Amino acid sequence: MRFDANGKVSLDHIYTAPDPRTYFQVLRPLGYCVPQQAKPYFEKLIKEYRESEEVAVPTVLDIGCSYGINAALLKYDATMDELYARYGDAARMSREELLARDRDLSRSRRPAHGLRFTGLDASTSALAYAREAGFLDEAVHADLERDDPTPEQHARLAGTDIVISTGCIGYVTERTLTRVVRAQGERRPWMAHFVLRMFPFDPVEDALAGLGYRTVRVDDVFKQRKFADPHEQTRVLDSMAAAGVDARGLEEEGWMYAQLYLSRPN
């Protein structure tokens, strides 16, 4: 079992398969649930944005979107339990059969309010599936940690109303978020990021403040997933202790936890 520099088990392989089955098969035993917990907070933010900014069909940018999970939950009112069951019973289906079934889902569950989703990710296969299934309306394959967006990527990022993420902060930093904001010109999208407690948000908050944002941390904590094994837990707890993060009553009990940061322009 491989571990990354932060002590977490490396799950890179689940993001590069041609469809979401490996993703859900690996994460289901770990109880991965943060997109489901994030859903009502994202829905509330979208509603507030729609009413405040008078935008009937907001465009949401999901950073680290993988197979379009957040889009499926928010656009089509799916649940994580439904998706675990949906992809868990599809072992004998071809990718095309799976796509056809997902296209039926996206056609049959039109949201009551219009919503467009753009996905940003480094995985071409995950983006391709989410786009072909109809979960994403637009896809941006880019590494904005390393590079400025190309003119084509810039055009796809422009016009974003709300930026969300559920777990990529820590691997994605203020470099990506700064480039996303600058792609909007003078506009400032609202943001909501669920961030594992092991990762500091201060550098992101400081960078956003320099771009005219005020950030608030929600008091609650949110389960992300169980530790894969005791070795992962020990490594993560050591990383947290070194960073001065108190894991008592939370990560010490066997789950990773995230916090929610909401950023809006001043």
C-alpha positions in Angstrom: 0.0 0.0 0.0 1.5 3.4 -1.0 1.2 6.6 1.0 1.5 10.1 -0.1 3.6 12.8 1.5 0.8 13.7 3.9 0.4 10.1 5.2 -2.8 9.3 3.3 -3.1 6.1 1.3 -2.6 6.9 -2.4 -5.9 6.4 -4.3 -4.7 7.9 -7.6 -5.8 4.8 -9.6 -9.5 5.3 -8.8 -9.5 8.6 -10.8 -8.0 7.3 -14.0 -10.3 4.4 -14.8 -12.6 4.8 -17.9 -15.7 4.9 -15.8 -16.7 5.4 -12.1 -17.0 1.8 -11.0 -13.5 1.5 -9.5 -14.0 4.8 -7.7 -17.2 3.7 -6.0 -16.0 0.1 -5.3 -12.9 1.4 -3.5 -14.5 4.2 -1.6 -17.7 2.3 -0.5 -16.0 0.2 2.2 -14.4 3.4 3.5 -17.7 5.1 3.9 -16.8 8.0 1.8 -19.6 10.5 2.2 -18.5 14.1 2.1 -20.3 14.9 -1.2 -23.6 13.9 0.4 -22.9 16.0 3.5 -21.8 18.9 1.3 -25.0 18.8 -0.8 -27.4 20.8 1.4 -24.7 23.5 2.0 -24.1 23.8 -1.7 -27.8 23.9 -2.4 -28.2 26.7 0.1 -25.3 28.7 -1.4 -26.7 28.3 -4.9 -30.1 29.4 -3.8 -28.7 32.5 -2.1 -26.6 33.3 -5.1 -29.5 32.9 -7.5 -31.6 35.3 -5.4 -28.9 37.8 -4.5 -27.3 38.1 -7.9 -30.5 37.5 -9.9 -28.9 34.8 -12.0 -31.5 32.3 -13.0 -29.0 29.6 -14.2 -25.8 29.8 -12.2 -22.6 28.1 -13.5 -20.9 26.1 -10.8 -17.2 25.2 -11.2 -16.3 22.0 -9.3 -12.5 21.8 -8.7 -11.3 18.2 -8.6 -14.6 17.0 -9.9 -13.5 13.5 -10.9 -16.5 11.7 -12.5 -18.9 14.6 -11.8 -20.2 13.3 -8.5 -21.2 16.7 -7.0 -22.9 17.6 -10.3 -24.9 14.4 -10.2 -26.0 15.0 -6.7 -26.9 18.7 -7.2 -28.3 18.7 -10.8 -30.2 15.4 -10.6 -30.9 15.0 -6.9 -28.9 11.8 -6.7 -27.5 10.5 -3.4 -24.2 8.8 -2.6 -26.1 5.6 -1.6 -27.9 5.6 -4.9 -24.6 6.0 -6.8 -22.8 3.3 -4.7 -25.7 0.9 -5.6 -25.8 2.1 -9.2 -22.1 1.4 -10.0 -21.8 -1.5 -7.6 -24.2 -3.7 -9.6 -22.7 -2.9 -13.0 -19.8 -5.3 -13.1 -20.9 -6.9 -16.3 -22.0 -3.8 -18.1 -19.8 -2.3 -20.8 -18.7 1.4 -20.6 -21.2 2.3 -23.3 -24.0 0.5 -21.5 -23.1 2.3 -18.3 -23.0 5.6 -20.1 -26.4 5.0 -21.7 -27.9 4.3 -18.3 -26.4 7.5 -16.9 -27.6 9.5 -19.8 -31.1 8.2 -19.0 -30.6 9.5 -15.5 -29.6 13.0 -16.6 -32.5 13.1 -19.1 -35.1 11.9 -16.6 -34.3 14.2 -13.7 -34.3 17.7 -14.9 -33.7 20.0 -11.9 -36.5 22.4 -10.8 -34.0 25.3 -11.2 -31.5 25.6 -14.0 -27.9 24.8 -13.1 -24.8 24.4 -15.2 -21.7 22.5 -14.1 -18.2 22.9 -15.3 -15.6 20.4 -14.0 -11.9 21.1 -13.6 -9.7 18.0 -13.1 -6.4 16.6 -14.1 -7.9 13.2 -15.1 -8.9 13.1 -18.8 -10.8 9.8 -18.4 -12.9 11.0 -15.4 -13.7 14.3 -17.2 -14.6 12.4 -20.4 -17.0 10.1 -18.6 -18.7 12.9 -16.6 -19.1 15.0 -19.8 -20.4 12.1 -21.9 -22.9 11.0 -19.1 -24.4 14.5 -19.1 -23.3 15.2 -15.5 -21.0 18.1 -16.6 -22.0 20.7 -19.1 -18.4 21.7 -19.7 -15.0 20.2 -18.8 -11.6 21.8 -18.3 -8.6 19.4 -18.3 -5.8 21.4 -16.7 -3.2 21.6 -14.0 -3.5 25.1 -12.8 -1.1 24.4 -10.0 1.6 24.4 -12.6 0.3 26.4 -15.6 -1.8 29.4 -16.4 -4.9 28.5 -18.3 -4.6 28.4 -22.1 -6.9 30.7 -24.0 -9.4 27.8 -24.5 -9.3 26.9 -20.8 -9.6 30.5 -19.9 -12.8 30.8 -22.0 -14.3 27.7 -20.3 -13.5 29.0 -16.9 -14.9 32.5 -17.5 -18.4 33.2 -16.4 -18.2 31.0 -13.3 -20.7 32.0 -10.6 -19.8 29.6 -7.8 -16.7 27.6 -7.1 -16.9 24.4 -5.0 -14.7 21.5 -4.0 -15.0 18.5 -1.7 -11.5 17.3 -0.8 -9.0 18.6 -3.3 -7.7 21.5 -1.2 -4.3 20.4 0.1 -3.4 19.0 -3.3 -4.8 22.0 -5.0 -3.6 25.3 -3.5 -4.1 29.0 -3.7 -2.3 28.9 -7.1 -5.2 27.2 -8.8 -7.9 29.3 -7.0 -6.1 32.5 -7.9 -5.9 31.5 -11.6 -9.6 30.6 -11.5 -10.6 34.0 -10.1 -8.4 35.9 -12.5 -10.1 34.1 -15.4 -13.3 35.9 -14.4 -11.9 39.4 -15.0 -13.6 41.8 -12.6 -16.3 39.3 -11.5 -15.8 37.5 -8.2 -17.5 34.1 -7.9 -18.7 32.8 -4.5 -16.9 29.8 -3.1 -17.5 26.9 -0.8 -14.6 24.4 0.0 -14.7 21.3 2.1 -11.2 20.9 3.3 -9.7 18.0 5.4 -8.6 19.2 8.8 -5.1 18.0 8.2 -4.6 20.7 5.6 -4.3 24.4 6.5 -6.6 26.8 4.7 -4.7 29.9 5.8 -2.7 30.3 2.6 -5.8 30.0 0.5 -7.7 32.4 2.7 -4.9 35.0 2.5 -4.7 34.7 -1.3 -8.4 35.1 -1.6 -8.4 38.1 0.8 -5.9 39.7 -1.6 -8.4 39.3 -4.4 -11.2 41.0 -2.4 -12.7 38.0 -0.5 -13.9 37.5 3.1 -13.8 33.9 4.3 -15.8 32.3 7.1 -15.3 28.8 8.5 -18.5 26.9 9.4 -18.4 25.6 13.0 -19.4 22.0 12.2 -17.0 19.2 11.1 -18.0 16.7 8.4 -17.0 13.1 8.0 -15.1 12.4 4.9 -14.1 8.7 5.0 -12.7 6.1 7.3 -9.0 5.5 7.5 -8.0 2.7 5.1 -6.0 0.9 7.8 -4.2 1.6 11.1 -1.1 2.6 9.3 -2.8 5.4 7.4 -4.4 6.6 10.6 -1.1 6.7 12.4 0.6 8.5 9.6 -2.2 11.1 9.3 -2.3 11.6 13.1 1.4 12.2 13.1 1.1 14.8 10.3 -1.7 16.5 12.2 0.2 16.6 15.4 3.2 18.1 13.6 0.9 20.8 12.2 -0.6 21.5 15.7 -4.1 20.1 14.8 -5.9 18.4 17.7 -7.3 15.1 16.6 -8.9 14.1 19.9 -12.5 12.9 19.6 -12.3 13.1 15.8 -9.6 11.5 13.6 -8.4 9.5 16.7 -11.7 7.7 16.5 -11.1 6.4 13.0 -12.6 8.9 10.5 -11.1 11.7 8.5 -13.0 15.0 9.0 -13.4 18.1 6.8 -14.3 21.7 7.6 -16.3 24.0 5.3 -14.9 27.4 4.3 -17.2 29.9 2.6 -15.7 32.8 0.7 -17.6 35.7 -0.8 -16.4 39.0 -2.3 -16.4 42.0 0.1 
